[in-house]
Amino acid sequence: MTAGPGPRDDTGAAVPVPARVSRIVSLVPSLTETVAVTAPGLIAGATDWCIHPAGLDVPRVRGTKNPDLDAVVALHPDVVLANEEENRPADLAALRAAGLPVWVTVIRTLDEALASLRRLLTLACQLPSPAWLDEAERAWETRPPGSAERRRAVIPVWRRPWMVLGRDTFAGDVLARLGVVNVYAGHAERYPKVPLDDLLATRPDLVVLPDEPYRFTAGDGPECFPGLPAALVSGRHLTWYGPSLAEAPHILTAQLAAATATW
């Protein structure tokens, strides 16, 4: 084990990370991809929702909100990776009580994501910092061409009921860097439920419809905002923090520019 209490994760908690890490269970899809791309073979277990990178062949431990804790413990990981928003505190406490080091990330902005990923890889996983992370930082240093126009937008993430991005979200910060002003950025809640009539009453310039967590499509979503340009965007590039960050600004900029109105 490391000398002393160990490095501190994003919550400030000391994590007893072993001096050599060879087995990791990840309870967050973004973090699974982050580690698997950086060090193939290091992931010993992941959730059912960990679908990147393609072909990841590891034992599954159910979902982010209902992990099979006995299965996680049975995999004997050196470290368990988690996120304060994705995973339930009670589950993480149970894993700690079982003697497993649990590294928790806290990510609300792009800058936090880049810093958190570097610390996770170098401190929690005992890996060298990867080239793709440097590429991701460079990709976001300047606003991509075509993203200069600022537009007020509502950004639904669910329907039935309608839910939108509110304050302090990673996706909201990503869009702000691309010239999208979130109408609900000042809301008291991070993911408020807002009736459709109220969304329309804000008179936004644009509606941004990602394909996850709710899968908005050309035939499911835009019709609720007649006459308003609707941008169908990649939920992975909008909400995942990991290797996809290197290409996200250009992909999202193109998708925002392709927004079309439904009449």
Secondary structure, DSSP 8 states (H G I E B T S, - for coil): --STT--B-TTS-B----SS---EEESSHHHHHHHHHHSTT-EEEE-TT---STT----B---SSS--HHHHHHT--SEEEEETTTS-HHHHHHHHHTT--EEEE--SSHHHHHHHHHHIIIIIS-----HHHHHHHHHTTS--TT--S-EEEE-EEETTTTEE--SS-HHHHHHHTTTEEETTTT-SSSS-B--HHHHHHT--SEEEEESSSS--BTTBSGGGSTTSEEEEE-HHHHH--SGGGGTHHHHHHHHHHT-EE--
